[in-house]
Amino acid sequence: MTKIILRAELVEENEKKRLKFVNEDYYRDVISRLNPKYPVTVTITNEIPVRSGNQNRFIHGVAFPIISELTGYTAEEAKEVCVQLYAPVKVIEVKGIELETRKRTSQMNKNESSEFIEKVKQLAVDLGGIIPNPCDVGFFCGKKTCPVCSQKLSTL
């Protein structure tokens, strides 16, 4: 069995939704190579932008250790403090009872992670310290509008 992942966008035309494949030629090529004797299973999921690897490495390798130094807590305790203070709230239901809890850093999407990092950076300032911008310490955001990353992208 071959698993093929094709990226597509959901577009609406004439009040009907349809998939528009990012690379139509690749889609046609893949379909043409399938054996029509066998059934095909199609799975469609929404791609939720999860935090980037750079965001993850930055928050765990730079931000939490700095909060740790400023508070005297371990990096893991500093992370828990930040999660309890700034992570987005989520509601879970157990046996009909709704409970509010906080998202773990691994459950945050890119936007939530960016907002979380900004709040953690502000906490460092409030504690008398500073957390550098991710791009200044090598954890590139990749945005064309970023002064650090735009220079890096132009040299590639």
SVG drawing of the C-alpha trace seen along z (x, -y; Angstrom):
<svg xmlns="http://www.w3.org/2000/svg" viewBox="-24 -45 48 50">
<polyline fill="none" stroke="black" stroke-width="0.4" points="0.0,0.0 1.3,-3.4 0.4,-6.5 0.4,-9.7 -0.2,-13.1 -1.5,-15.8 -1.8,-19.4 -4.9,-21.3 -6.8,-24.4 -10.6,-24.5 -12.1,-26.9 -15.7,-28.0 -17.2,-28.5 -20.9,-29.0 -21.8,-28.3 -20.1,-24.9 -16.8,-23.9 -14.2,-22.0 -10.5,-21.1 -7.9,-22.9 -4.7,-21.0 -1.5,-23.0 0.2,-21.2 -2.4,-20.0 0.1,-18.3 1.5,-16.2 -2.1,-15.3 -2.9,-14.0 0.4,-12.1 -0.3,-10.4 -3.8,-9.5 -2.7,-8.1 -0.3,-5.7 -3.0,-4.1 -4.3,-0.7 -8.0,-1.0 -8.5,2.7 -8.1,1.7 -10.2,-0.7 -8.8,-4.0 -9.2,-5.4 -9.2,-9.2 -8.7,-11.0 -9.2,-14.8 -8.0,-16.8 -7.7,-20.5 -4.1,-21.4 -3.8,-23.4 -0.6,-25.3 1.3,-23.9 4.2,-25.7 7.4,-25.6 10.4,-23.7 12.3,-26.9 9.6,-28.2 9.9,-25.0 13.7,-25.0 13.7,-28.7 11.2,-28.5 12.8,-25.4 16.4,-26.3 16.4,-30.0 13.3,-31.5 12.6,-28.9 16.2,-28.7 16.3,-32.5 13.1,-32.5 14.6,-29.8 17.7,-31.9 15.5,-34.9 13.2,-33.0 15.5,-30.3 13.2,-27.6 14.3,-24.7 13.6,-25.2 10.8,-22.7 9.2,-24.6 9.7,-27.9 7.9,-26.3 5.0,-25.3 4.8,-28.8 4.6,-30.3 2.0,-27.7 -0.2,-28.5 0.2,-32.2 0.0,-32.6 -1.0,-29.4 -4.4,-29.5 -7.3,-28.0 -9.0,-24.9 -12.1,-23.2 -12.2,-19.5 -15.2,-17.4 -15.1,-14.4 -18.3,-12.6 -20.4,-15.6 -18.2,-18.0 -16.5,-20.8 -13.0,-21.5 -10.8,-24.5 -7.2,-23.6 -4.3,-25.2 -2.9,-24.1 0.6,-22.5 3.2,-24.2 3.1,-21.2 -0.6,-21.8 -0.3,-25.4 -0.5,-26.5 2.0,-29.0 -0.1,-32.1 -0.7,-30.9 3.0,-30.0 4.0,-33.4 1.7,-35.2 2.9,-32.9 6.5,-33.7 5.8,-37.4 4.2,-37.1 7.1,-35.1 9.5,-37.7 7.5,-40.4 7.6,-38.3 11.4,-38.3 11.4,-42.1 9.1,-42.3 11.6,-40.1 14.5,-42.4 15.9,-40.3 15.6,-40.1 14.9,-37.3 16.4,-38.1 14.4,-37.9 14.4,-34.4 16.0,-35.6 18.8,-37.4 20.0,-34.0 19.6,-31.8 16.0,-30.6 14.9,-32.2 11.2,-32.9 11.6,-32.9 9.3,-36.0 10.3,-38.2 9.4,-41.2 11.9,-40.3 15.1,-42.3 17.3,-39.4 15.5,-36.7 15.1,-38.8 18.9,-39.1 19.4,-35.4 16.8,-34.6 18.5,-36.8 21.8,-35.0 20.2,-31.5"/>
</svg>
